[in-house]
Amino acid sequence: MNIFDQIFSRTKVSPLKRKNNIEFEIKYQSEILINKGFEIISGLQKQDHNLILYRHFYETPKEDETIIFLGIRVITKKGILYPDPVLKAFFNDEFTDISLADIEIEEYLSNHGYGSILLSTLIEIAKKRNINSITGWISSVDSDHIDRLVHFYKKHNFEVILDANSSGSLKIGDLIWKNI
């Protein structure tokens, strides 16, 4: 890795508070998240990664929230992997639709199923709240992995509509999920 990659890399591994004590770290990280106002949704294990799935309500009651922020804290024997994979979405004014804004996962954390966990959680939120649809769009910044994105969204029952005439546009496709 060259010096510029090291300086500008967002990849970070923070050491465990107690070496090789994953159980302690899960409790410790859960307390940190709770103290920051996050709700712990669940704890999961995926291969050798221990995950804490969390959600932030921005000091509003669940019924009145307009922003959906989901994240996953990834804990391994090597340490805490940062930045956390996150999903950001918004309810429309009538609470009949959710607009998916972004799923942010660093390249070194991709292909571990974290996006699926986040998107499945968003779909469960939609179903519990009787939301009619989740919509979003694919950005041109994602054009280098468009096939992977199309596969990902279709796997989660989204309709993916790519715009062949989107040259030069930030938006290159639409995403639609319907609550059936």
N, CA and C atoms as an extended XYZ file, in Angstrom:
540
Properties=species:S:1:pos:R:3:atomname:S:1:resname:S:1:resid:I:1 pbc="F F F"
N         0.855       -1.179        0.000 N   MET     1
C         0.000        0.000        0.000 CA  MET     1
C         0.896        1.235        0.000 C   MET     1
N         0.613        2.171       -0.910 N   ASN     2
C         1.456        3.361       -0.936 CA  ASN     2
C         1.015        4.363        0.139 C   ASN     2
N         1.811        5.381        0.338 N   ILE     3
C         1.579        6.346        1.408 CA  ILE     3
C         0.236        7.062        1.274 C   ILE     3
N        -0.185        7.386        0.030 N   PHE     4
C        -1.457        8.077       -0.163 CA  PHE     4
C        -2.634        7.179        0.183 C   PHE     4
N        -2.533        5.898       -0.161 N   ASP     5
C        -3.582        4.954        0.205 CA  ASP     5
C        -3.703        4.860        1.722 C   ASP     5
N        -2.578        4.858        2.409 N   GLN     6
C        -2.593        4.771        3.865 CA  GLN     6
C        -3.209        6.030        4.487 C   GLN     6
N        -2.868        7.181        3.956 N   ILE     7
C        -3.369        8.445        4.514 CA  ILE     7
C        -4.867        8.597        4.278 C   ILE     7
N        -5.329        8.277        3.062 N   PHE     8
C        -6.716        8.534        2.698 CA  PHE     8
C        -7.630        7.324        2.839 C   PHE     8
N        -7.118        6.220        3.308 N   SER     9
C        -7.928        5.013        3.466 CA  SER     9
C        -8.943        5.209        4.584 C   SER     9
N       -10.180        4.777        4.314 N   ARG    10
C       -11.214        4.808        5.350 CA  ARG    10
C       -11.244        3.489        6.117 C   ARG    10
N       -10.455        2.523        5.662 N   THR    11
C       -10.386        1.220        6.299 CA  THR    11
C        -9.693        1.368        7.648 C   THR    11
N       -10.331        0.846        8.666 N   LYS    12
C        -9.763        0.972        9.991 CA  LYS    12
C       -10.110       -0.262       10.802 C   LYS    12
N        -9.150       -0.758       11.522 N   VAL    13
C        -9.385       -1.839       12.471 CA  VAL    13
C        -8.991       -1.302       13.836 C   VAL    13
N        -9.960       -1.253       14.730 N   SER    14
C        -9.707       -0.783       16.086 CA  SER    14
C        -9.537       -2.013       16.976 C   SER    14
N        -8.478       -2.076       17.773 N   PRO    15
C        -8.234       -3.280       18.578 CA  PRO    15
C        -9.341       -3.527       19.604 C   PRO    15
N        -9.497       -4.796       19.973 N   LEU    16
C       -10.463       -5.164       21.004 CA  LEU    16
C        -9.999       -4.600       22.343 C   LEU    16
N       -10.944       -4.286       23.212 N   LYS    17
C       -10.600       -3.770       24.543 CA  LYS    17
C        -9.894       -4.840       25.372 C   LYS    17
N       -10.346       -6.086       25.220 N   ARG    18
C        -9.704       -7.214       25.889 CA  ARG    18
C        -9.335       -8.228       24.816 C   ARG    18
N        -8.075       -8.416       24.606 N   LYS    19
C        -7.583       -9.269       23.523 CA  LYS    19
C        -8.270      -10.639       23.547 C   LYS    19
N        -8.793      -11.037       22.376 N   ASN    20
C        -9.442      -12.340       22.160 CA  ASN    20
C       -10.727      -12.544       22.966 C   ASN    20
N       -11.290      -11.474       23.540 N   ASN    21
C       -12.529      -11.623       24.307 CA  ASN    21
C       -13.676      -11.000       23.509 C   ASN    21
N       -14.211      -11.771       22.585 N   ILE    22
C       -15.275      -11.288       21.699 CA  ILE    22
C       -16.545      -10.978       22.495 C   ILE    22
N       -16.892      -11.834       23.454 N   GLU    23
C       -18.118      -11.626       24.250 CA  GLU    23
C       -18.080      -10.277       24.968 C   GLU    23
N       -16.953       -9.952       25.577 N   PHE    24
C       -16.813       -8.655       26.239 CA  PHE    24
C       -16.992       -7.529       25.232 C   PHE    24
N       -16.355       -7.678       24.070 N   GLU    25
C       -16.406       -6.615       23.051 CA  GLU    25
C       -17.819       -6.397       22.536 C   GLU    25
N       -18.578       -7.462       22.357 N   ILE    26
C       -19.967       -7.329       21.911 CA  ILE    26
C       -20.764       -6.523       22.926 C   ILE    26
N       -20.614       -6.852       24.203 N   LYS    27
C       -21.310       -6.104       25.259 CA  LYS    27
C       -20.837       -4.652       25.303 C   LYS    27
N       -19.528       -4.454       25.208 N   TYR    28
C       -18.943       -3.116       25.260 CA  TYR    28
C       -19.431       -2.256       24.091 C   TYR    28
N       -19.374       -2.802       22.877 N   GLN    29
C       -19.822       -2.054       21.697 CA  GLN    29
C       -21.332       -1.801       21.740 C   GLN    29
N       -22.093       -2.751       22.249 N   SER    30
C       -23.546       -2.556       22.392 CA  SER    30
C       -23.842       -1.395       23.330 C   SER    30
N       -23.121       -1.317       24.437 N   GLU    31
C       -23.297       -0.216       25.391 CA  GLU    31
C       -22.951        1.125       24.756 C   GLU    31
N       -21.882        1.167       23.976 N   ILE    32
C       -21.492        2.400       23.282 CA  ILE    32
C       -22.621        2.848       22.352 C   ILE    32
N       -23.147        1.920       21.566 N   LEU    33
C       -24.221        2.254       20.628 CA  LEU    33
C       -25.471        2.732       21.367 C   LEU    33
N       -25.852        2.045       22.429 N   ILE    34
C       -27.032        2.429       23.205 CA  ILE    34
C       -26.841        3.820       23.811 C   ILE    34
N       -25.650        4.087       24.352 N   ASN    35
C       -25.370        5.398       24.949 CA  ASN    35
C       -25.385        6.525       23.925 C   ASN    35
N       -25.178        6.197       22.642 N   LYS    36
C       -25.242        7.198       21.578 CA  LYS    36
C       -26.662        7.361       21.032 C   LYS    36
N       -27.632        6.644       21.610 N   GLY    37
C       -29.017        6.779       21.170 CA  GLY    37
C       -29.459        5.759       20.142 C   GLY    37
N       -28.671        4.737       19.918 N   PHE    38
C       -29.029        3.698       18.962 CA  PHE    38
C       -29.790        2.586       19.663 C   PHE    38
N       -30.646        1.927       18.904 N   GLU    39
C       -31.362        0.758       19.413 CA  GLU    39
C       -30.711       -0.481       18.809 C   GLU    39
N       -30.390       -1.450       19.638 N   ILE    40
C       -29.829       -2.701       19.145 CA  ILE    40
C       -30.992       -3.546       18.626 C   ILE    40
N       -30.932       -3.910       17.353 N   ILE    41
C       -31.972       -4.742       16.748 CA  ILE    41
C       -31.659       -6.212       16.991 C   ILE    41
N       -30.411       -6.601       16.739 N   SER    42
C       -30.033       -7.995       16.974 CA  SER    42
C       -28.523       -8.155       16.935 C   SER    42
N       -28.103       -9.288       17.419 N   GLY    43
C       -26.721       -9.706       17.302 CA  GLY    43
C       -26.693      -10.918       16.388 C   GLY    43
N       -25.731      -10.953       15.500 N   LEU    44
C       -25.640      -12.035       14.522 CA  LEU    44
C       -24.201      -12.509       14.433 C   LEU    44
N       -24.040      -13.724       13.927 N   GLN    45
C       -22.693      -14.189       13.621 CA  GLN    45
C       -22.679      -14.637       12.167 C   GLN    45
N       -21.698      -14.166       11.438 N   LYS    46
C       -21.538      -14.497       10.022 CA  LYS    46
C       -20.087      -14.890        9.824 C   LYS    46
N       -19.850      -16.179        9.593 N   GLN    47
C       -18.503      -16.732        9.526 CA  GLN    47
C       -17.759      -16.368       10.806 C   GLN    47
N       -16.616      -15.705       10.695 N   ASP    48
C       -15.865      -15.337       11.900 CA  ASP    48
C       -16.119      -13.896       12.327 C   ASP    48
N       -17.177      -13.302       11.782 N   HIS    49
C       -17.536      -11.938       12.142 CA  HIS    49
C       -18.763      -11.950       13.060 C   HIS    49
N       -18.674      -11.220       14.162 N   ASN    50
C       -19.816      -11.012       15.045 CA  ASN    50
C       -20.387       -9.646       14.716 C   ASN    50
N       -21.693       -9.580       14.560 N   LEU    51
C       -22.332       -8.365       14.088 CA  LEU    51
C       -23.341       -7.851       15.098 C   LEU    51
N       -23.387       -6.533       15.230 N   ILE    52
C       -24.432       -5.873       16.009 CA  ILE    52
C       -25.215       -5.009       15.026 C   ILE    52
N       -26.463       -5.385       14.784 N   LEU    53
C       -27.345       -4.631       13.894 CA  LEU    53
C       -28.052       -3.589       14.748 C   LEU    53
N       -27.956       -2.323       14.343 N   TYR    54
C       -28.524       -1.246       15.153 CA  TYR    54
C       -29.280       -0.243       14.298 C   TYR    54
N       -30.057        0.577       15.005 N   ARG    55
C       -30.899        1.590       14.351 CA  ARG    55
C       -30.923        2.844       15.219 C   ARG    55
N       -30.954        3.993       14.575 N   HIS    56
C       -30.998        5.268       15.285 CA  HIS    56
C       -32.332        5.948       15.019 C   HIS    56
N       -32.958        6.493       16.063 N   PHE    57
C       -34.250        7.166       15.927 CA  PHE    57
C       -34.179        8.680       16.056 C   PHE    57
N       -33.026        9.252       16.192 N   TYR    58
C       -32.848       10.714       16.238 CA  TYR    58
C       -33.795       11.406       17.208 C   TYR    58
N       -33.937       10.807       18.387 N   GLU    59
C       -34.710       11.392       19.488 CA  GLU    59
C       -36.168       11.653       19.138 C   GLU    59
N       -36.735       10.845       18.245 N   THR    60
C       -38.159       10.928       17.941 CA  THR    60
C       -38.781        9.570       18.221 C   THR    60
N       -40.070        9.565       18.582 N   PRO    61
C       -40.735        8.262       18.764 CA  PRO    61
C       -40.718        7.489       17.447 C   PRO    61
N       -40.701        6.167       17.542 N   LYS    62
C       -40.644        5.328       16.345 CA  LYS    62
C       -41.746        5.677       15.356 C   LYS    62
N       -42.924        5.993       15.845 N   GLU    63
C       -44.065        6.283       14.961 CA  GLU    63
C       -43.867        7.583       14.181 C   GLU    63
N       -43.082        8.497       14.697 N   ASP    64
C       -42.918        9.817       14.080 CA  ASP    64
C       -41.613        9.979       13.314 C   ASP    64
N       -40.814        8.933       13.240 N   GLU    65
C       -39.528        9.076       12.578 CA  GLU    65
C       -39.719        9.344       11.088 C   GLU    65
N       -38.834       10.115       10.538 N   THR    66
C       -38.854       10.347        9.092 CA  THR    66
C       -37.596        9.790        8.431 C   THR    66
N       -36.548        9.623        9.219 N   ILE    67
C       -35.274        9.111        8.715 CA  ILE    67
C       -35.055        7.709        9.260 C   ILE    67
N       -34.629        6.816        8.403 N   ILE    68
C       -34.271        5.466        8.835 CA  ILE    68
C       -32.771        5.333        8.659 C   ILE    68
N       -32.089        5.062        9.764 N   PHE    69
C       -30.642        4.875        9.741 CA  PHE    69
C       -30.346        3.528       10.378 C   PHE    69
N       -29.823        2.592        9.589 N   LEU    70
C       -29.455        1.266       10.073 CA  LEU    70
C       -27.959        1.086        9.921 C   LEU    70
N       -27.357        0.364       10.843 N   GLY    71
C       -25.925        0.111       10.744 CA  GLY    71
C       -25.564       -1.253       11.290 C   GLY    71
N       -24.368       -1.674       10.959 N   ILE    72
C       -23.842       -2.940       11.459 CA  ILE    72
C       -22.447       -2.690       12.023 C   ILE    72
N       -22.258       -3.015       13.289 N   ARG    73
C       -20.929       -2.980       13.896 CA  ARG    73
C       -20.317       -4.368       13.688 C   ARG    73
N       -19.159       -4.427       13.058 N   VAL    74
C       -18.503       -5.688       12.716 CA  VAL    74
C       -17.342       -5.921       13.683 C   VAL    74
N       -17.417       -7.044       14.406 N   ILE    75
C       -16.403       -7.376       15.406 CA  ILE    75
C       -15.755       -8.707       15.017 C   ILE    75
N       -14.428       -8.691       14.926 N   THR    76
C       -13.673       -9.910       14.621 CA  THR    76
C       -12.600      -10.100       15.691 C   THR    76
N       -11.901      -11.205       15.623 N   LYS    77
C       -10.790      -11.436       16.559 CA  LYS    77
C        -9.700      -10.386       16.393 C   LYS    77
N        -9.589       -9.830       15.175 N   LYS    78
C        -8.580       -8.796       14.907 CA  LYS    78
C        -8.984       -7.439       15.458 C   LYS    78
N       -10.300       -7.214       15.644 N   GLY    79
C       -10.771       -5.936       16.159 CA  GLY    79
C       -12.092       -5.522       15.529 C   GLY    79
N       -12.444       -4.259       15.751 N   ILE    80
C       -13.669       -3.682       15.209 CA  ILE    80
C       -13.329       -3.129       13.829 C   ILE    80
N       -14.119       -3.521       12.814 N   LEU    81
C       -13.859       -3.069       11.451 CA  LEU    81
C       -14.687       -1.812       11.178 C   LEU    81
N       -14.017       -0.736       10.797 N   TYR    82
C       -14.666        0.536       10.522 CA  TYR    82
C       -14.441        0.950        9.081 C   TYR    82
N       -15.236        1.826        8.532 N   PRO    83
C       -16.503        2.330        9.074 CA  PRO    83
C       -17.600        1.276        8.984 C   PRO    83
N       -18.599        1.417        9.857 N   ASP    84
C       -19.712        0.488        9.868 CA  ASP    84
C       -20.464        0.531        8.540 C   ASP    84
N       -20.886       -0.633        8.016 N   PRO    85
C       -21.821       -0.620        6.882 CA  PRO    85
C       -23.131        0.040        7.346 C   PRO    85
N       -23.681        0.955        6.544 N   VAL    86
C       -24.899        1.665        6.935 CA  VAL    86
C       -25.882        1.769        5.779 C   VAL    86
N       -27.141        1.913        6.129 N   LEU    87
C       -28.220        2.157        5.175 CA  LEU    87
C       -28.956        3.399        5.635 C   LEU    87
N       -29.272        4.275        4.674 N   LYS    88
C       -30.018        5.500        4.965 CA  LYS    88
C       -31.236        5.538        4.070 C   LYS    88
N       -32.388        5.828        4.665 N   ALA    89
C       -33.637        5.905        3.911 CA  ALA    89
C       -34.542        6.933        4.588 C   ALA    89
N       -35.628        7.313        3.888 N   PHE    90
C       -36.541        8.339        4.391 CA  PHE    90
C       -37.980        7.920        4.117 C   PHE    90
N       -38.877        8.222        5.054 N   PHE    91
C       -40.308        8.068        4.808 CA  PHE    91
C       -40.798        9.274        4.030 C   PHE    91
N       -41.774        9.085        3.137 N   ASN    92
C       -42.406       10.246        2.520 CA  ASN    92
C       -43.369       10.874        3.538 C   ASN    92
N       -43.937       12.027        3.216 N   ASP    93
C       -44.784       12.763        4.165 CA  ASP    93
C       -46.019       11.991        4.605 C   ASP    93
N       -46.551       11.147        3.741 N   GLU    94
C       -47.765       10.392        4.056 CA  GLU    94
C       -47.464        9.042        4.710 C   GLU    94
N       -46.188        8.712        4.875 N   PHE    95
C       -45.750        7.426        5.425 CA  PHE    95
C       -46.304        6.244        4.626 C   PHE    95
N       -46.366        6.395        3.291 N   THR    96
C       -46.814        5.318        2.417 CA  THR    96
C       -45.664        4.761        1.591 C   THR    96
N       -44.516        5.431        1.638 N   ASP    97
C       -43.380        5.032        0.817 CA  ASP    97
C       -42.101        5.314        1.584 C   ASP    97
N       -41.113        4.470        1.343 N   ILE    98
C       -39.769        4.708        1.869 CA  ILE    98
C       -38.865        4.959        0.674 C   ILE    98
N       -38.062        5.996        0.771 N   SER    99
C       -37.087        6.300       -0.278 CA  SER    99
C       -35.716        5.846        0.212 C   SER    99
N       -35.148        4.870       -0.473 N   LEU   100
C       -33.821        4.378       -0.138 CA  LEU   100
C       -32.798        5.377       -0.660 C   LEU   100
N       -32.038        5.962        0.244 N   ALA   101
C       -31.058        6.979       -0.151 CA  ALA   101
C       -29.701        6.364       -0.478 C   ALA   101
N       -29.219        5.465        0.385 N   ASP   102
C       -27.877        4.938        0.160 CA  ASP   102
C       -27.619        3.730        1.044 C   ASP   102
N       -26.813        2.834        0.530 N   ILE   103
C       -26.220        1.759        1.319 CA  ILE   103
C       -24.717        1.952        1.155 C   ILE   103
N       -24.045        2.240        2.261 N   GLU   104
C       -22.609        2.513        2.215 CA  GLU   104
C       -21.840        1.366        2.855 C   GLU   104
N       -21.045        0.693        2.035 N   ILE   105
C       -20.212       -0.397        2.524 CA  ILE   105
C       -18.848       -0.259        1.868 C   ILE   105
N       -17.829       -0.157        2.677 N   GLU   106
C       -16.472       -0.045        2.144 CA  GLU   106
C       -16.137       -1.300        1.344 C   GLU   106
N       -15.317       -1.126        0.337 N   GLU   107
C       -14.976       -2.231       -0.567 CA  GLU   107
C       -14.441       -3.449        0.196 C   GLU   107
N       -13.615       -3.222        1.200 N   TYR   108
C       -13.036       -4.355        1.919 CA  TYR   108
C       -14.085       -5.115        2.742 C   TYR   108
N       -15.258       -4.529        2.949 N   LEU   109
C       -16.343       -5.195        3.675 CA  LEU   109
C       -17.443       -5.700        2.744 C   LEU   109
N       -17.287       -5.487        1.437 N   SER   110
C       -18.332       -5.919        0.512 CA  SER   110
C       -18.263       -7.434        0.304 C   SER   110
N       -19.356       -7.975       -0.192 N   ASN   111
C       -19.494       -9.412       -0.460 CA  ASN   111
C       -19.433      -10.276        0.796 C   ASN   111
N       -19.855       -9.712        1.925 N   HIS   112
C       -19.974      -10.473        3.170 CA  HIS   112
C       -21.439      -10.611        3.602 C   HIS   112
N       -22.365      -10.048        2.815 N   GLY   113
C       -23.780      -10.144        3.146 CA  GLY   113
C       -24.315       -9.007        3.987 C   GLY   113
N       -23.498       -7.998        4.258 N   TYR   114
C       -23.946       -6.894        5.107 CA  TYR   114
C       -25.031       -6.068        4.433 C   TYR   114
N       -24.909       -5.844        3.135 N   GLY   115
C       -25.943       -5.118        2.398 CA  GLY   115
C       -27.268       -5.847        2.455 C   GLY   115
N       -27.242       -7.159        2.338 N   SER   116
C       -28.466       -7.957        2.422 CA  SER   116
C       -29.108       -7.860        3.801 C   SER   116
N       -28.291       -7.877        4.836 N   ILE   117
C       -28.831       -7.739        6.194 CA  ILE   117
C       -29.516       -6.382        6.338 C   ILE   117
N       -28.859       -5.319        5.880 N   LEU   118
C       -29.425       -3.977        6.005 CA  LEU   118
C       -30.706       -3.834        5.180 C   LEU   118
N       -30.681       -4.286        3.930 N   LEU   119
C       -31.857       -4.144        3.068 CA  LEU   119
C       -33.010       -5.022        3.556 C   LEU   119
N       -32.729       -6.222        4.015 N   SER   120
C       -33.780       -7.087        4.568 CA  SER   120
C       -34.419       -6.450        5.797 C   SER   120
N       -33.610       -5.794        6.604 N   THR   121
C       -34.135       -5.097        7.784 CA  THR   121
C       -35.035       -3.945        7.359 C   THR   121
N       -34.637       -3.199        6.337 N   LEU   122
C       -35.480       -2.114        5.829 CA  LEU   122
C       -36.805       -2.668        5.303 C   LEU   122
N       -36.764       -3.768        4.607 N   ILE   123
C       -37.996       -4.381        4.089 CA  ILE   123
C       -38.893       -4.823        5.246 C   ILE   123
N       -38.308       -5.366        6.308 N   GLU   124
C       -39.099       -5.755        7.486 CA  GLU   124
C       -39.748       -4.532        8.133 C   GLU   124
N       -39.024       -3.428        8.204 N   ILE   125
C       -39.587       -2.180        8.738 CA  ILE   125
C       -40.778       -1.768        7.881 C   ILE   125
N       -40.621       -1.825        6.569 N   ALA   126
C       -41.714       -1.457        5.650 CA  ALA   126
C       -42.930       -2.350        5.881 C   ALA   126
N       -42.722       -3.635        5.993 N   LYS   127
C       -43.839       -4.566        6.199 CA  LYS   127
C       -44.543       -4.314        7.529 C   LYS   127
N       -43.781       -4.108        8.591 N   LYS   128
C       -44.369       -3.850        9.918 CA  LYS   128
C       -45.171       -2.551        9.941 C   LYS   128
N       -44.733       -1.565        9.176 N   ARG   129
C       -45.412       -0.263        9.139 CA  ARG   129
C       -46.456       -0.178        8.027 C   ARG   129
N       -46.723       -1.300        7.347 N   ASN   130
C       -47.673       -1.345        6.228 CA  ASN   130
C       -47.339       -0.314        5.149 C   ASN   130
N       -46.058       -0.194        4.862 N   ILE   131
C       -45.586        0.718        3.819 CA  ILE   131
C       -45.822        0.050        2.467 C   ILE   131
N       -46.335        0.806        1.522 N   ASN   132
C       -46.676        0.269        0.204 CA  ASN   132
C       -45.475       -0.043       -0.662 C   ASN   132
N       -44.427        0.791       -0.589 N   SER   133
C       -43.289        0.571       -1.483 CA  SER   133
C       -42.009        1.197       -0.927 C   SER   133
N       -40.916        0.670       -1.457 N   ILE   134
C       -39.599        1.255       -1.235 CA  ILE   134
C       -39.081        1.608       -2.620 C   ILE   134
N       -38.683        2.852       -2.789 N   THR   135
C       -38.163        3.290       -4.081 CA  THR   135
C       -36.763        3.861       -3.890 C   THR   135
N       -36.053        3.935       -4.969 N   GLY   136
C       -34.714        4.506       -4.940 CA  GLY   136
C       -34.176        4.578       -6.345 C   GLY   136
N       -32.925        4.918       -6.466 N   TRP   137
C       -32.322        4.968       -7.784 CA  TRP   137
C       -30.856        4.587       -7.703 C   TRP   137
N       -30.357        4.174       -8.844 N   ILE   138
C       -28.954        3.793       -8.954 CA  ILE   138
C       -28.196        4.985       -9.521 C   ILE   138
N       -27.122        5.329       -8.868 N   SER   139
C       -26.314        6.481       -9.244 CA  SER   139
C       -25.215        6.085      -10.218 C   SER   139
N       -24.804        7.028      -11.027 N   SER   140
C       -23.711        6.778      -11.977 CA  SER   140
C       -22.398        6.464      -11.262 C   SER   140
N       -22.263        6.859       -9.994 N   VAL   141
C       -21.046        6.519       -9.252 CA  VAL   141
C       -20.937        5.012       -9.038 C   VAL   141
N       -22.056        4.303       -9.213 N   ASP   142
C       -22.074        2.852       -9.052 CA  ASP   142
C       -21.946        2.105      -10.372 C   ASP   142
N       -21.688        2.820      -11.458 N   SER   143
C       -21.685        2.193      -12.786 CA  SER   143
C       -20.586        1.149      -12.956 C   SER   143
N       -19.532        1.215      -12.147 N   ASP   144
C       -18.456        0.224      -12.279 CA  ASP   144
C       -18.837       -1.147      -11.724 C   ASP   144
N       -19.932       -1.214      -10.978 N   HIS   145
C       -20.404       -2.502      -10.456 CA  HIS   145
C       -21.922       -2.643      -10.626 C   HIS   145
N       -22.419       -2.176      -11.754 N   ILE   146
C       -23.859       -2.167      -12.024 CA  ILE   146
C       -24.447       -3.577      -12.060 C   ILE   146
N       -23.744       -4.520      -12.655 N   ASP   147
C       -24.266       -5.886      -12.724 CA  ASP   147
C       -24.447       -6.474      -11.325 C   ASP   147
N       -23.485       -6.213      -10.463 N   ARG   148
C       -23.569       -6.689       -9.072 CA  ARG   148
C       -24.746       -6.041       -8.346 C   ARG   148
N       -24.965       -4.744       -8.593 N   LEU   149
C       -26.089       -4.044       -7.961 CA  LEU   149
C       -27.430       -4.568       -8.458 C   LEU   149
N       -27.553       -4.759       -9.743 N   VAL   150
C       -28.808       -5.275      -10.305 CA  VAL   150
C       -29.116       -6.637       -9.694 C   VAL   150
N       -28.122       -7.503       -9.640 N   HIS   151
C       -28.309       -8.822       -9.030 CA  HIS   151
C       -28.740       -8.692       -7.562 C   HIS   151
N       -28.062       -7.817       -6.831 N   PHE   152
C       -28.360       -7.604       -5.408 CA  PHE   152
C       -29.808       -7.169       -5.207 C   PHE   152
N       -30.255       -6.162       -5.929 N   TYR   153
C       -31.612       -5.656       -5.730 CA  TYR   153
C       -32.672       -6.654       -6.203 C   TYR   153
N       -32.419       -7.333       -7.301 N   LYS   154
C       -33.374       -8.336       -7.775 CA  LYS   154
C       -33.496       -9.489       -6.782 C   LYS   154
N       -32.393       -9.839       -6.139 N   LYS   155
C       -32.400      -10.888       -5.111 CA  LYS   155
C       -33.344      -10.518       -3.967 C   LYS   155
N       -33.538       -9.228       -3.747 N   HIS   156
C       -34.408       -8.736       -2.677 CA  HIS   156
C       -35.770       -8.275       -3.215 C   HIS   156
N       -36.125       -8.780       -4.383 N   ASN   157
C       -37.440       -8.542       -4.998 CA  ASN   157
C       -37.704       -7.095       -5.385 C   ASN   157
N       -36.654       -6.389       -5.756 N   PHE   158
C       -36.802       -5.048       -6.305 CA  PHE   158
C       -36.894       -5.156       -7.815 C   PHE   158
N       -37.697       -4.311       -8.397 N   GLU   159
C       -37.671       -4.148       -9.840 CA  GLU   159
C       -36.575       -3.131      -10.126 C   GLU   159
N       -35.705       -3.454      -11.069 N   VAL   160
C       -34.601       -2.568      -11.427 CA  VAL   160
C       -34.815       -2.125      -12.864 C   VAL   160
N       -34.925       -0.819      -13.061 N   ILE   161
C       -35.147       -0.258      -14.393 CA  ILE   161
C       -33.962        0.628      -14.727 C   ILE   161
N       -33.094        0.127      -15.601 N   LEU   162
C       -31.930        0.903      -16.015 CA  LEU   162
C       -32.308        1.794      -17.188 C   LEU   162
N       -31.774        3.013      -17.194 N   ASP   163
C       -32.057        3.982      -18.253 CA  ASP   163
C       -30.908        3.983      -19.257 C   ASP   163
N       -31.167        3.460      -20.438 N   ALA   164
C       -30.135        3.392      -21.480 CA  ALA   164
C       -29.730        4.779      -21.969 C   ALA   164
N       -30.565        5.791      -21.738 N   ASN   165
C       -30.287        7.157      -22.201 CA  ASN   165
C       -29.770        8.054      -21.081 C   ASN   165
N       -29.087        7.471      -20.109 N   SER   166
C       -28.665        8.243      -18.941 CA  SER   166
C       -27.254        8.795      -19.048 C   SER   166
N       -26.668        8.741      -20.202 N   SER   167
C       -25.293        9.206      -20.381 CA  SER   167
C       -25.139       10.635      -19.859 C   SER   167
N       -24.179       10.817      -18.959 N   GLY   168
C       -23.930       12.133      -18.393 CA  GLY   168
C       -24.837       12.486      -17.221 C   GLY   168
N       -25.749       11.624      -16.884 N   SER   169
C       -26.691       11.877      -15.802 CA  SER   169
C       -26.212       11.197      -14.516 C   SER   169
N       -26.553       11.780      -13.384 N   LEU   170
C       -26.209       11.169      -12.102 CA  LEU   170
C       -27.063        9.929      -11.847 C   LEU   170
N       -28.312        9.961      -12.273 N   LYS   171
C       -29.236        8.838      -12.083 CA  LYS   171
C       -29.204        7.943      -13.318 C   LYS   171
N       -28.914        6.638      -13.107 N   ILE   172
C       -28.866        5.723      -14.246 CA  ILE   172
C       -29.911        4.605      -14.146 C   ILE   172
N       -30.689        4.605      -13.068 N   GLY   173
C       -31.713        3.570      -12.952 CA  GLY   173
C       -32.611        3.791      -11.750 C   GLY   173
N       -33.775        3.134      -11.776 N   ASP   174
C       -34.750        3.211      -10.691 CA  ASP   174
C       -34.878        1.870      -10.002 C   ASP   174
N       -35.217        1.928       -8.715 N   LEU   175
C       -35.462        0.745       -7.898 CA  LEU   175
C       -36.869        0.838       -7.343 C   LEU   175
N       -37.604       -0.275       -7.400 N   ILE   176
C       -38.973       -0.286       -6.868 CA  ILE   176
C       -39.221       -1.629       -6.185 C   ILE   176
N       -39.649       -1.550       -4.937 N   TRP   177
C       -40.079       -2.732       -4.179 CA  TRP   177
C       -41.520       -2.473       -3.779 C   TRP   177
N       -42.387       -3.441       -3.996 N   LYS   178
C       -43.794       -3.323       -3.624 CA  LYS   178
C       -44.130       -4.300       -2.516 C   LYS   178
N       -44.871       -3.846       -1.522 N   ASN   179
C       -45.336       -4.689       -0.434 CA  ASN   179
C       -46.543       -5.484       -0.921 C   ASN   179
N       -46.313       -6.755       -1.189 N   ILE   180
C       -47.377       -7.606       -1.731 CA  ILE   180
C       -47.967       -8.473       -0.647 C   ILE   180
